[in-house]
Amino acid sequence: MGKRLTRIATRTGDDGTTGLGDGSRVQKSHLRVAAMGDVDELNSNLGVLLAEPLPDDVRELLSVIQHELFNLGGELSIPGFELLKADAVLRLDEGLAHYNATLPPLKEFILPAGSRTAAIAHVARTVARRAERAVVTLAEAESVRAEPRQYLNRLSDLLFVLARVLNRADGRSDEYWKSEKLARDAG
């Protein structure tokens, strides 16, 4: 890993650049920095979700995910470095299978709503999608392993499923989208 910060106000970024984990400096507008920032924002949103009352198994899973997201951010900060392991993607697949098995099948689109915890999970899901887009964009310009993209794709799916699980844990059901077309066809 690169040099660790011992103080926060370094002033080295005052010129619009930031240091990567390999010691190089890039513009703060660099695609790599944007991807790192989106992953950091996602991790922070999970921190907000973890501040809420949650089922123990969901809390434990989200805690592991936070550590894996930190690994993903570290990998993004050091071009060519590998920190996020393939088993992290498999862990999300297992979580998806486990929690999907507890839910009724979807018949309509659902709104990102319901309980407070479900709504926060939906916000985190949208940030995961943005982080995934940022990693894809970075991969169009530079070499990026497949695992970070796969991880963010699976995580956004898992957060959607967890939002549904959290609604049920809070005694709520999904809020279904009511399209005008559906209303006309039913009438």
N, C-alpha and C positions, 0 to 999 in steps of 0.2 A: 504494500500500500504506500501511497505517497506520503509526503510530510504532513503530520497532523498539526492542526492549529493549536497554539498555546495561548493566543490572545485573539479576540474577535475583531477589534477595530485596527486592522492592519494598514488601512489606507492605500493598499496596493491596487485596489480596484477603482480608485478615483479617476483613472484615465479611461474607464470603460472596458477594461479587460479583467479577466479572472484567471486564476491558476487552475490547471487540471491536475489530476493526481500524479501524472508523470513529470510534473514540474514545468511543462510548457504553459504558455499564456495564450489565450484566445479572446476575441471580442465577446462581450456578454450577450451579444445578439447571435452568436454562433449556434448552429443547429444542435450541436452536442450539449451546449449549456441549456438550450430550450428543453431538450429531452430530460436532462437532469432535473431541471426545475419542475417540470410536470410530474416526474416521479416523486420528487420531494413534496409537492403539493398533495399528491395522492396519499402519501404516507401520513401527512399532517391531517388529512381528512379522516383517515382511519384512526388517528389519535383522538379526534373528536368523537367518533363512534365509540371508541373504547372508553370514553369518559361517561358513557350512558350505561344504564343497567342492561346487561345482556345475559343470555344463557351461557353457562360456563363453557360449553363446548365451542360456541361461536367466539367467545372471548379468547380462548386458547388458540384457535385457528387464526384469528386476526392478529394476535401477538406474534405468531410465527411469520405471518405474511409481512408484518412490519419489518422484521429482521431481514427477510428475503428482499424486500423493496430497498432496504439500505444496501444490501449486496448488489442489487441491480444498479442503483445509483453509483455505487463505487466502480462497478464495471464500466458504466458509461463515462465516468470521470477519467478513466485510464484507457486510452485507445489501445485495442488489441489485447486487453487483459480479460481474464475469465474469473468471475466471482459467483455468478448465479448458476447453480448446478441444474442439470436436466431433471433431477428428482424433485426440484421445486415445482416444475410444471406438472409432474405426475401427482404431487400432493394436491394441487388445485383440481386436477381431474378426479381424484378420489373424493375430495370435498364436494365437487359438483354431483357426482354419482350418489353420494350419501344423502345430501340435502334435497336433491331432486326427487329421490325416492319417497320423501315424506310429504310431497306436495301434490295437489290435484293437477291434472294436465291443464294447460292454458287453452282456452277456447277463443279468447279475445285478447287484444292488446291491453296491458294494464298501465295506469298512470303512475308516475313516480311520486307516490303519495302513501298515505296511511298513517301509521304511528310515527313518532319522532325518530325512532331508531331506524325504521324502514326508509324514511325520507333521507336521513343522513347516509345510509347505505347507497341509495340511488344517486346522491350527489357524488359520492366516492366512485360509483360506477361510471359516471360521465367523465370524471377526471381521469379514470383509468383509460377510457376510450381516447381522450385527448393525448395522454402520455403515449399510448400505443401509436397514434398518428404521428407524434413527434419522433418516436423511434423509427418508424417506417420512413419518414422523411429524411432522417439522419442516414439511414441505411442506403438511401438512394444516392447519397453523396460520399459516404465513407463506409468502410467495412464494419459491420455490426453482426454479431452472431444471431442466430435465429431464436435462441432461448429468451432473450429479453422481450422480443415481440410476442412470442407464444405465451409467455408468462402474463403479460399485460392483457392479451386477448382473453385468456382463461379467467384471469382475475375479474375482468369486467363482467363476464358471464356469471362467475360465482357471486359477485356482489349483487347482481340482479336476483339470483336465487335466494341469497341471504336476506334481501329486503322482503321477499315473500315470507320467508321463515320468521323473520322478526315481526312482521305484521301478525302472524298467527300467535307468536309467543306473547304479544301484547293484546291478544283477544280480538284482533281485527282481521278483516279479510282484504283481499286485493281490491283496489278501486279500478273498475274496468272503464276503458274508453268507450264513450257513447257517441259514435259518429252520426252525423246527420243522415247519411245514407242508410245506416242500420235502422235508425228511427223511421225513415220513410218506408223502408222495405217491410218493417214489422207492422206498419199501420195500414 
